[in-house]
Every structure is written in C-alpha cells, then in structure tokens.
C-alpha cells in the first residue's frame, strides 16, 4: 500500500505578499496585485500591466557578491523555500533524504536578455562566465538544495503553466518510490520582461487594463474577459509520508491524495474546445484519490481569463462533474495575482490548501457579469464551505495538464 502524502510546510512569495499568511489574508479580502509596469518602457507593447512581487529584498537570502549572479526567479524560489522549510521545522531530518523539485518554465529571462545584448554590443568575449549557471532552469532547485544542504534528488520539470503542479505530483511519486523521505516541491517564475511581455502580447494572449484600471483586467469567466495578466512569484510545499511526519511529531497541514496528468495532443498553445485533455487529468486525479465527483467540495480552476481557455476548462469540468458542477464553489486565484506561469500551480495549490484548512474559500474578483455559457457557482465574496476534498487544475502551453486532489488536515 502506498504511503499517504502529507504537506507539512508551505512558503510563498507573491504579488499579494512575501509570505503565506499575508497572501491568504489578502486573497480572502479580494485584493488585487495587478498594476502598471514601471520596470521598462511599454509604449510599443500591447499591454502595460502585470502582477509583480513588491518589496522583495534579495539581500536577505544572498550576499552582495552572489546576488546578481542568479536570476530573480531563483531569488524568489529561495525565499519561498525558506518559509516552507521553517514552517515544516526540518531540523533533525536526514538531509541526504530530502529532495528538491522547485521548478521553472521560463528561467532567468532577464539574464538571457542582458547577456545576448552584451554579446551583440561588445562581442562574445564580453559574455559573463556565469551566463550558463545563471540561465539554466535547474539552477532554481540547485540553489535551494545548496542553501539547505539537501542531498536527495534535485532537478527541474518544465511544462509551462503546469510546471509547479507536475513538480508536486512527481515529488509525491519520489516519496512513494523511496527515493526521498521529504521533498520540497513547487515552482517559481519571474518572466515579466520586455521580450516575454512582447511575445505573449503579440500572440494576443494578454489583457489590458479594464476601463483604465489594471486591477480589473484579470476576469476569469466574465463576459468581458480578454486575456491573462502576467505575474511573478514562487510557491513551495514540503511533502513527506504521513508516517514520517508522525515520527517527528509534525502535524500535517493537509494531504495530496491524488494527481492526474495528461496531454491535449492538439496544438502547441490552444487547448481543444471540448477540454478533453484536462478532462482526462481530472478523471485520473479523482481515480488515484479513490473518490468520485460528488466528494469534491471546491475547485480552484486554472481559469486564465482567456476567451477560449476558460471555455475549454469549463467543458472539461462539465464532462466530469455533470449536473453537480453548478453546486461546487469555484474561485479563480488568477483574478487577483495574475498568471504566475510556472509558479501558478504552487500558488493556487497553497490557496486551495488554506481553503481546506480554514473551511473558507476566497472570491473571484472582476466577475461583473458571468458569461452565460458558464453554469457555475463562481464565489463573489469569501465564503465558508464545508469540504473534505478540493481540486486544483493546471494547464500549460504544449497541452500539458496536471490536476491535484488535496484533502483537509
């Protein structure tokens, strides 16, 4: 029999705060972390808004001589992991058996941009010798492992916007297989740079300020939704078997009881209109958890706020839950923090975990008029909900889907 996977720690750096309690408090209050971009000129871009992490000080985690060697994505990840490790109280746990799967889909975009420009302006000999360790995706997990001397398996999973959820699922597998006793799993992203905003914008994927207000731009399921808002952040959870947690006297914050993965096999960026790929992931997650659709008390959807994406996800949920779907509370975290890309699944998974712990769900903001194609209970104000199980959906470019089933502590 496979061990039951407990979550014993969590850490987060987000557009709504630099720790989990602040993030959760502001989510419940329905606050938005979206604002106008001030770090680079936006006059030639298709949007001028994003959800950035305010007030982050990397000097708390990196000495001055190292701070600029690594990308912002790594700095955010190290900060989130620090809170998670402290939260889990890993003192006394064998470091040789702790793995790290804190992954990124985009990596240190700003280092790549800067060093390519440097090479073009001054020649290839001007490129920094730290260019490669700075931009490699696995640097994120590596730096977390180095900081805490964790010698279990450590690598990166890149599946675009499903990256963090895949990392959590694979972290559970590592524990079940005996490759690690504890795994730090999640995702990080800091890709709100000139060229990435240009690329997503030129693909017509990004929203603009709604009636001049950036905080109203992310509108999942609303009739006026027009695209997602790019965000940044990092989220990390500490996974271990329930038995391992008991032996060291640690009370679980919740459990990962199921996960399902699938591919759309349809298009590199566009999901199938019928949501068939994500449907498979939801079905597989419920089957692994050993529960049925009627057992799910809350859904935290992927809900990017794109016209096609929200419809495809709705179709996937409708096929699984049928007539039950309108009775299940749904709230989109992205309405407040934007789309954290490779970190989205971790940020949304942590919100779902907090919901289960407190038996309370946060609202979806900016749903002024629910699109009539959706027959959904979209939560408009923070609400008390009695629930044992909840699911968190993730889907990424390339057709990658991952769904997590979480259980209350």
ZAMARDREN-588279 format. One record per residue (C-alpha): residue in three letters; x, y, z; residue number from 1. Coordinates in Angstrom, 1 decimal, always signed. Example, Ala and Ser with C-alpha at 12.3 -4.5 7.8 and 13.67 -1.06 7.14 Angstrom:
! residues 2
 residu     px     py     pz num
    ALA  +12.3   -4.5   +7.8   1
    SER  +13.7   -1.1   +7.1   2
***
This chain:
! residues 409
 residu     px     py     pz num
    UNK   +0.0   +0.0   +0.0   1
    UNK   +1.4   +3.4   -1.0   2
    UNK   +2.2   +5.8   +1.8   3
    UNK   -0.2   +8.7   +2.4   4
    UNK   +1.5  +12.0   +1.4   5
    UNK   +1.2  +14.8   +3.9   6
    UNK   +2.0  +18.5   +3.4   7
    UNK   +3.9  +19.8   +6.4   8
    UNK   +5.2  +23.2   +5.3   9
    UNK   +4.4  +25.9   +2.7  10
    UNK   +6.1  +29.1   +1.6  11
    UNK   +5.2  +31.7   -0.9  12
    UNK   +6.4  +35.0   -2.5  13
    UNK   +3.6  +36.5   -4.5  14
    UNK   +2.1  +39.8   -5.8  15
    UNK   -0.1  +39.8   -2.7  16
    UNK   +2.7  +39.4   -0.1  17
    UNK   +6.0  +37.8   +0.8  18
    UNK   +4.6  +35.0   +3.0  19
    UNK   +1.6  +32.7   +3.1  20
    UNK   -0.4  +34.4   +5.9  21
    UNK   -0.3  +37.8   +4.1  22
    UNK   -1.2  +36.2   +0.8  23
    UNK   -4.1  +34.3   +2.2  24
    UNK   -5.4  +37.3   +4.2  25
    UNK   -5.4  +39.5   +1.0  26
    UNK   -6.9  +36.8   -1.1  27
    UNK   -9.8  +36.5   +1.3  28
    UNK  -10.2  +40.3   +1.2  29
    UNK  -10.4  +40.2   -2.6  30
    UNK   -7.4  +42.4   -3.2  31
    UNK   -5.6  +42.6   -6.5  32
    UNK   -1.8  +42.6   -7.0  33
    UNK   -2.0  +43.8  -10.6  34
    UNK   -0.5  +47.2  -11.5  35
    UNK   +1.1  +49.2  -14.3  36
    UNK   +4.6  +48.1  -15.5  37
    UNK   +7.3  +50.5  -14.4  38
    UNK  +10.5  +48.5  -15.0  39
    UNK  +10.7  +49.0  -18.7  40
    UNK   +9.0  +51.1  -21.5  41
    UNK   +5.7  +49.8  -22.6  42
    UNK   +4.7  +52.3  -25.2  43
    UNK   +5.3  +49.8  -28.1  44
    UNK   +3.8  +46.8  -26.3  45
    UNK   +0.2  +45.5  -26.5  46
    UNK   -0.2  +45.8  -22.7  47
    UNK   +1.3  +47.8  -19.9  48
    UNK   +0.2  +45.8  -16.9  49
    UNK   +1.5  +42.9  -14.8  50
    UNK   +1.4  +41.4  -11.3  51
    UNK   +4.8  +41.9   -9.8  52
    UNK   +6.1  +41.0   -6.4  53
    UNK   +6.5  +44.3   -4.5  54
    UNK   +9.1  +45.0   -1.8  55
    UNK  +11.2  +41.9   -2.2  56
    UNK  +14.7  +42.2   -0.8  57
    UNK  +17.1  +39.5   -2.1  58
    UNK  +19.9  +40.6   +0.2  59
    UNK  +18.2  +38.7   +3.0  60
    UNK  +19.0  +35.5   +1.1  61
    UNK  +22.1  +36.2   -1.0  62
    UNK  +25.3  +38.0   -0.1  63
    UNK  +26.1  +41.0   -2.3  64
    UNK  +28.7  +39.2   -4.4  65
    UNK  +26.2  +36.4   -5.3  66
    UNK  +23.0  +38.4   -5.6  67
    UNK  +23.4  +39.4   -9.2  68
    UNK  +24.8  +36.1  -10.4  69
    UNK  +21.4  +34.4  -10.4  70
    UNK  +18.1  +35.4  -11.8  71
    UNK  +15.2  +36.9  -10.0  72
    UNK  +13.4  +33.6  -10.4  73
    UNK  +16.0  +31.9   -8.3  74
    UNK  +15.9  +34.6   -5.6  75
    UNK  +12.1  +34.3   -5.3  76
    UNK  +12.3  +30.5   -5.1  77
    UNK  +14.9  +30.6   -2.4  78
    UNK  +12.7  +33.0   -0.4  79
    UNK   +9.6  +30.8   -0.7  80
    UNK  +11.6  +27.7   +0.2  81
    UNK  +13.0  +29.4   +3.3  82
    UNK   +9.5  +29.9   +4.6  83
    UNK   +8.5  +26.4   +3.7  84
    UNK  +11.5  +24.8   +5.5  85
    UNK  +10.9  +27.0   +8.6  86
    UNK   +7.2  +26.1   +8.5  87
    UNK   +8.0  +22.4   +8.3  88
    UNK  +10.7  +22.5  +11.0  89
    UNK  +13.1  +20.2   +9.2  90
    UNK  +15.8  +20.3  +11.9  91
    UNK  +16.9  +16.7  +12.6  92
    UNK  +15.7  +15.3   +9.3  93
    UNK  +18.3  +13.5   +7.3  94
    UNK  +19.5  +16.0   +4.6  95
    UNK  +20.6  +13.1   +2.4  96
    UNK  +17.0  +12.1   +2.0  97
    UNK  +15.4  +15.4   +1.2  98
    UNK  +14.8  +16.2   -2.5  99
    UNK  +14.1  +19.4   -4.3 100
    UNK  +11.7  +19.9   -7.2 101
    UNK  +11.2  +23.7   -7.2 102
    UNK  +10.9  +24.2  -11.0 103
    UNK  +10.5  +27.0  -13.5 104
    UNK   +9.2  +27.0  -17.0 105
    UNK  +10.9  +30.2  -18.3 106
    UNK  +14.0  +30.6  -16.1 107
    UNK  +16.1  +33.8  -15.7 108
    UNK  +14.8  +35.7  -18.7 109
    UNK  +16.5  +38.9  -17.7 110
    UNK  +19.9  +37.4  -17.6 111
    UNK  +19.4  +35.8  -21.1 112
    UNK  +18.3  +39.2  -22.5 113
    UNK  +21.1  +41.1  -20.9 114
    UNK  +23.9  +38.7  -21.9 115
    UNK  +22.7  +38.4  -25.5 116
    UNK  +22.6  +42.2  -25.8 117
    UNK  +26.1  +42.4  -24.3 118
    UNK  +27.4  +39.9  -26.8 119
    UNK  +25.9  +41.8  -29.7 120
    UNK  +27.2  +45.2  -28.4 121
    UNK  +30.7  +44.2  -27.2 122
    UNK  +31.4  +40.8  -28.7 123
    UNK  +31.2  +37.2  -27.4 124
    UNK  +34.2  +37.6  -25.1 125
    UNK  +32.2  +40.0  -23.0 126
    UNK  +29.6  +37.4  -22.1 127
    UNK  +29.7  +36.6  -18.3 128
    UNK  +31.2  +33.3  -17.3 129
    UNK  +28.2  +33.0  -15.0 130
    UNK  +25.8  +33.2  -18.0 131
    UNK  +25.1  +29.4  -18.2 132
    UNK  +24.6  +28.8  -14.4 133
    UNK  +22.5  +31.9  -14.3 134
    UNK  +20.1  +30.9  -17.0 135
    UNK  +19.9  +27.1  -16.7 136
    UNK  +16.4  +26.1  -15.5 137
    UNK  +17.7  +23.7  -12.9 138
    UNK  +19.6  +26.5  -11.1 139
    UNK  +16.4  +27.1   -9.1 140
    UNK  +16.2  +23.7   -7.5 141
    UNK  +20.0  +23.6   -7.2 142
    UNK  +20.2  +26.9   -5.3 143
    UNK  +17.5  +25.7   -2.9 144
    UNK  +19.4  +22.4   -2.3 145
    UNK  +22.7  +24.2   -1.8 146
    UNK  +21.3  +26.7   +0.7 147
    UNK  +19.9  +23.9   +2.9 148
    UNK  +22.4  +21.2   +2.1 149
    UNK  +19.8  +18.9   +0.7 150
    UNK  +21.3  +15.9   -1.0 151
    UNK  +18.3  +14.0   -2.2 152
    UNK  +17.2  +14.1   -5.9 153
    UNK  +17.1  +17.6   -7.3 154
    UNK  +16.1  +18.7  -10.8 155
    UNK  +13.7  +20.8  -12.8 156
    UNK  +10.4  +19.9  -14.5 157
    UNK   +9.3  +22.3  -17.3 158
    UNK   +5.8  +22.0  -18.5 159
    UNK   +4.9  +25.7  -19.0 160
    UNK   +2.0  +26.7  -16.7 161
    UNK   +1.6  +23.2  -15.3 162
    UNK   +5.2  +23.1  -14.1 163
    UNK   +4.6  +23.6  -10.3 164
    UNK   +1.7  +21.1  -10.2 165
    UNK   +3.7  +18.5  -12.1 166
    UNK   +6.6  +19.1   -9.6 167
    UNK   +4.3  +18.4   -6.7 168
    UNK   +2.9  +15.3   -8.3 169
    UNK   +6.4  +13.9   -9.1 170
    UNK   +7.6  +14.8   -5.6 171
    UNK   +4.8  +12.6   -4.2 172
    UNK   +6.0   +9.8   -6.5 173
    UNK   +9.6  +10.2   -5.3 174
    UNK   +8.4   +9.6   -1.7 175
    UNK   +6.2   +6.6   -2.7 176
    UNK   +9.2   +5.1   -4.6 177
    UNK  +11.5   +5.6   -1.6 178
    UNK  +13.8   +8.0   -3.5 179
    UNK  +13.3  +10.6   -0.8 180
    UNK  +11.8  +10.9   +2.7 181
    UNK  +10.9  +14.6   +2.2 182
    UNK  +10.6  +16.7   -1.0 183
    UNK  +10.4  +20.5   -1.4 184
    UNK   +8.2  +20.9   -4.4 185
    UNK   +6.6  +23.8   -6.3 186
    UNK   +7.5  +26.4   -8.8 187
    UNK   +8.9  +29.8   -9.4 188
    UNK   +8.7  +32.4  -12.2 189
    UNK   +9.9  +35.9  -12.9 190
    UNK   +9.4  +36.3  -16.6 191
    UNK   +7.7  +39.7  -16.7 192
    UNK  +10.4  +41.2  -19.0 193
    UNK  +10.2  +43.2  -22.2 194
    UNK  +10.5  +40.4  -24.7 195
    UNK   +8.3  +37.9  -22.9 196
    UNK   +5.5  +40.5  -22.5 197
    UNK   +6.0  +41.3  -26.2 198
    UNK   +5.8  +37.7  -27.2 199
    UNK   +2.7  +36.9  -25.2 200
    UNK   +1.2  +40.2  -26.2 201
    UNK   +1.8  +39.7  -29.9 202
    UNK   +0.1  +36.3  -29.5 203
    UNK   -3.0  +38.2  -28.4 204
    UNK   -2.9  +36.3  -25.1 205
    UNK   -2.6  +39.3  -22.6 206
    UNK   -5.2  +41.5  -21.1 207
    UNK   -5.0  +45.3  -21.0 208
    UNK   -6.2  +47.5  -18.2 209
    UNK  -10.0  +47.2  -18.0 210
    UNK  -11.6  +50.7  -18.4 211
    UNK   -8.2  +52.1  -17.4 212
    UNK   -7.9  +50.1  -14.2 213
    UNK   -5.2  +47.3  -14.2 214
    UNK   -6.7  +45.7  -11.1 215
    UNK   -9.8  +44.8  -13.0 216
    UNK   -8.0  +43.3  -16.0 217
    UNK   -8.0  +39.6  -14.9 218
    UNK  -11.6  +38.5  -15.3 219
    UNK  -11.9  +34.7  -15.4 220
    UNK  -15.4  +33.5  -16.6 221
    UNK  -16.6  +37.1  -17.0 222
    UNK  -18.2  +38.1  -20.3 223
    UNK  -15.6  +40.8  -20.9 224
    UNK  -12.5  +38.6  -20.3 225
    UNK   -9.8  +39.3  -22.9 226
    UNK   -6.6  +37.5  -21.8 227
    UNK   -4.4  +36.8  -18.9 228
    UNK   -2.2  +39.1  -16.8 229
    UNK   +1.4  +38.1  -16.5 230
    UNK   +2.5  +37.6  -12.9 231
    UNK   +5.6  +36.5  -10.9 232
    UNK   +6.3  +34.6   -7.7 233
    UNK   +7.3  +31.4   -6.1 234
    UNK   +5.5  +28.7   -4.1 235
    UNK   +6.9  +25.7   -2.3 236
    UNK   +5.3  +22.9   -0.2 237
    UNK   +7.1  +20.3   +1.9 238
    UNK   +5.9  +16.8   +1.2 239
    UNK   +6.5  +13.7   +3.3 240
    UNK   +4.7  +10.5   +4.1 241
    UNK   +2.1  +10.8   +6.9 242
    UNK   +4.1   +8.2   +8.9 243
    UNK   +7.3  +10.1   +8.5 244
    UNK   +5.6  +13.3   +9.8 245
    UNK   +4.1  +11.4  +12.7 246
    UNK   +7.5  +10.0  +13.7 247
    UNK   +8.9  +13.5  +14.0 248
    UNK   +5.8  +14.9  +15.7 249
    UNK   +4.8  +17.1  +12.8 250
    UNK   +1.1  +17.8  +12.2 251
    UNK   +0.1  +17.8   +8.5 252
    UNK   -1.4  +21.0   +7.0 253
    UNK   -3.2  +18.8   +4.5 254
    UNK   -2.7  +15.9   +2.1 255
    UNK   -2.0  +15.3   -1.5 256
    UNK   -4.3  +12.3   -2.1 257
    UNK   -4.4  +12.3   -5.9 258
    UNK   -2.9  +13.7   -9.1 259
    UNK   -3.7  +13.2  -12.7 260
    UNK   -1.6  +14.1  -15.8 261
    UNK   -2.5  +14.2  -19.5 262
    UNK   -1.6  +15.9  -22.8 263
    UNK   -4.0  +17.6  -25.1 264
    UNK   -2.1  +16.5  -28.2 265
    UNK   -3.9  +19.2  -30.1 266
    UNK   -2.0  +22.4  -30.6 267
    UNK   +1.2  +24.0  -29.1 268
    UNK   -0.8  +26.8  -27.5 269
    UNK   -4.5  +26.2  -27.9 270
    UNK   -6.5  +23.7  -25.8 271
    UNK   -9.1  +21.5  -27.6 272
    UNK  -12.5  +23.3  -27.4 273
    UNK  -14.1  +20.3  -25.7 274
    UNK  -11.4  +20.2  -22.9 275
    UNK  -10.8  +16.5  -23.5 276
    UNK   -7.1  +16.7  -22.3 277
    UNK   -7.8  +18.4  -19.0 278
    UNK  -10.9  +16.1  -18.5 279
    UNK   -8.6  +13.1  -18.6 280
    UNK   -6.3  +14.7  -15.9 281
    UNK   -9.3  +15.4  -13.6 282
    UNK  -10.6  +11.8  -14.0 283
    UNK   -7.2  +10.3  -13.4 284
    UNK   -6.7  +12.5  -10.3 285
    UNK  -10.0  +11.5   -8.8 286
    UNK   -9.4   +7.8   -9.5 287
    UNK   -6.0   +7.9   -7.8 288
    UNK   -7.5   +9.6   -4.8 289
    UNK  -10.2   +7.0   -4.7 290
    UNK  -13.1   +9.5   -4.7 291
    UNK  -15.9  +10.4   -7.0 292
    UNK  -17.1  +13.8   -8.4 293
    UNK  -19.7  +14.1   -5.6 294
    UNK  -16.8  +14.1   -3.0 295
    UNK  -15.2  +17.3   -4.3 296
    UNK  -16.3  +20.3   -2.3 297
    UNK  -14.3  +23.1   -4.0 298
    UNK  -12.5  +23.7   -7.3 299
    UNK   -9.6  +26.1   -7.8 300
    UNK   -9.6  +26.3  -11.6 301
    UNK   -6.7  +27.2  -14.0 302
    UNK   -9.0  +30.0  -15.2 303
    UNK   -6.6  +32.2  -17.2 304
    UNK   -9.3  +34.7  -18.3 305
    UNK   -8.7  +33.9  -22.0 306
    UNK  -11.8  +33.6  -24.1 307
    UNK  -11.0  +30.1  -25.4 308
    UNK   -9.2  +28.8  -22.4 309
    UNK  -12.0  +29.3  -19.9 310
    UNK  -14.5  +27.6  -22.2 311
    UNK  -12.2  +24.6  -22.7 312
    UNK  -11.7  +24.2  -19.0 313
    UNK  -15.4  +24.6  -18.3 314
    UNK  -16.1  +21.8  -20.8 315
    UNK  -13.6  +19.6  -19.1 316
    UNK  -15.2  +20.1  -15.7 317
    UNK  -18.7  +19.7  -17.1 318
    UNK  -17.8  +16.3  -18.6 319
    UNK  -16.5  +15.1  -15.2 320
    UNK  -19.0  +16.7  -12.8 321
    UNK  -22.1  +17.0  -14.9 322
    UNK  -25.1  +18.3  -13.0 323
    UNK  -23.0  +18.5   -9.9 324
    UNK  -20.8  +21.3  -11.3 325
    UNK  -23.1  +24.3  -10.6 326
    UNK  -23.3  +23.2   -7.0 327
    UNK  -19.5  +23.2   -6.4 328
    UNK  -18.0  +26.5   -5.3 329
    UNK  -15.3  +27.8   -7.7 330
    UNK  -12.9  +30.7   -7.3 331
    UNK  -10.0  +31.8   -9.5 332
    UNK   -6.9  +32.9   -7.7 333
    UNK   -5.6  +34.4  -11.0 334
    UNK   -8.2  +37.1  -10.8 335
    UNK   -6.1  +38.7   -8.1 336
    UNK   -2.5  +37.6   -8.7 337
    UNK   -2.5  +37.2  -12.5 338
    UNK   -0.9  +34.2  -14.1 339
    UNK   +2.3  +33.1  -12.4 340
    UNK   +3.1  +30.7  -15.3 341
    UNK   +5.5  +28.0  -13.9 342
    UNK   +4.6  +29.0  -10.3 343
    UNK   +0.8  +29.1  -10.8 344
    UNK   +0.1  +25.6   -9.7 345
    UNK   +2.0  +26.1   -6.4 346
    UNK   +0.4  +29.5   -5.6 347
    UNK   -3.1  +28.1   -6.4 348
    UNK   -2.4  +24.8   -4.6 349
    UNK   -1.4  +26.7   -1.5 350
    UNK   -4.6  +28.8   -1.7 351
    UNK   -6.6  +25.5   -2.0 352
    UNK   -4.7  +24.1   +1.0 353
    UNK   -5.6  +27.2   +3.0 354
    UNK   -9.2  +26.9   +2.0 355
    UNK   -9.3  +23.3   +3.2 356
    UNK   -7.6  +24.2   +6.5 357
    UNK   -9.9  +27.1   +7.2 358
    UNK  -13.0  +25.7   +5.5 359
    UNK  -13.3  +29.0   +3.7 360
    UNK  -12.7  +30.0   +0.1 361
    UNK  -11.6  +33.2   -1.4 362
    UNK  -13.6  +35.1   -4.0 363
    UNK  -13.1  +35.6   -7.7 364
    UNK  -12.9  +39.3   -8.3 365
    UNK  -13.9  +41.2  -11.5 366
    UNK  -16.8  +38.8  -12.4 367
    UNK  -19.2  +41.7  -13.0 368
    UNK  -21.2  +39.6  -15.4 369
    UNK  -20.8  +35.9  -15.7 370
    UNK  -20.6  +34.8  -19.3 371
    UNK  -23.9  +32.9  -19.9 372
    UNK  -22.1  +30.0  -21.4 373
    UNK  -20.9  +29.1  -17.9 374
    UNK  -23.3  +27.4  -15.4 375
    UNK  -21.0  +27.8  -12.4 376
    UNK  -21.1  +28.9   -8.8 377
    UNK  -18.3  +31.5   -9.0 378
    UNK  -17.7  +32.7   -5.5 379
    UNK  -18.0  +36.5   -5.4 380
    UNK  -17.3  +37.1   -1.7 381
    UNK  -15.2  +35.0   +0.7 382
    UNK  -17.4  +32.1   +1.8 383
    UNK  -17.4  +29.4   +4.5 384
    UNK  -17.6  +26.0   +2.8 385
    UNK  -17.7  +22.6   +4.5 386
    UNK  -15.4  +20.3   +2.5 387
    UNK  -13.0  +17.4   +2.8 388
    UNK  -11.6  +17.3   -0.8 389
    UNK  -10.7  +20.0   -3.3 390
    UNK   -9.0  +20.0   -6.7 391
    UNK   -6.6  +22.5   -8.3 392
    UNK   -6.3  +22.5  -12.1 393
    UNK   -3.2  +23.4  -14.1 394
    UNK   -2.7  +23.5  -17.9 395
    UNK   +0.2  +24.7  -19.9 396
    UNK   +1.3  +25.6  -23.5 397
    UNK   +2.2  +22.4  -25.2 398
    UNK   -1.0  +20.8  -24.0 399
    UNK   +0.3  +19.8  -20.6 400
    UNK   -2.3  +19.2  -17.9 401
    UNK   -1.9  +18.3  -14.2 402
    UNK   -4.7  +18.2  -11.5 403
    UNK   -4.1  +17.8   -7.8 404
    UNK   -6.6  +16.5   -5.3 405
    UNK   -6.0  +17.8   -1.8 406
    UNK   -7.6  +16.7   +1.5 407
    UNK   -8.1  +18.8   +4.6 408
    UNK   -6.0  +18.2   +7.6 409
***
